[in-house]
Amino acid sequence: MLETHNETTLARLRLLCLSLPETSETASWGHPNFKAGKKTFVAFERVKGRASIAFRLEADEVERLLRRKQFFATTYGRGLWASVWADGPLDWRAVQDLVERSYRVVALKRMLAAMSEQRSKGKGQRSNVRS
């Protein structure tokens, strides 16, 4: 049952990440990573046997999130990544917001322009492929 929950969580996260311009999914370090161009902005991974989602954010955002119980410092993040436990209920509006914030941190200007255009047209088209 837990694997099914984790698979469902990953599938939903995948839809959010891959709906953004020029994104892809890669597997590295034994878990899925989502990239904007060549830079990773979200990772779905296990930490101490628990599913978690890591977000690449600005340092002040990381600091703010770490004050919340469900968030923890991503071990490899050098203060620029925050993770949330994903093996229980998630606030998917907050996850979507964090995915988009993470994307904005690493995306190139053309990607951000495409994102704005996509939003203004009201489309959530998938403009990428899974690798």
Salt bridges, closest charged atoms under 4 A:
GLU3 OE2 - ARG46 NH2 2.32
GLU22 OE1 - ARG110 NH2 2.92
GLU25 OE1 - ARG14 NE 2.54
GLU25 OE1 - ARG130 NE 3.03
GLU45 OE1 - HIS31 NE2 3.11
GLU61 OE1 - ARG64 NH2 3.82
GLU61 OE1 - ARG101 NH1 2.77
GLU63 OE2 - ARG67 NH2 3.55
ASP87 OD2 - ARG50 NE 2.80
ASP97 OD2 - ARG101 NE 2.74
GLU100 OE2 - ARG119 NH2 2.58
GLU117 OE2 - LYS121 NZ 3.00
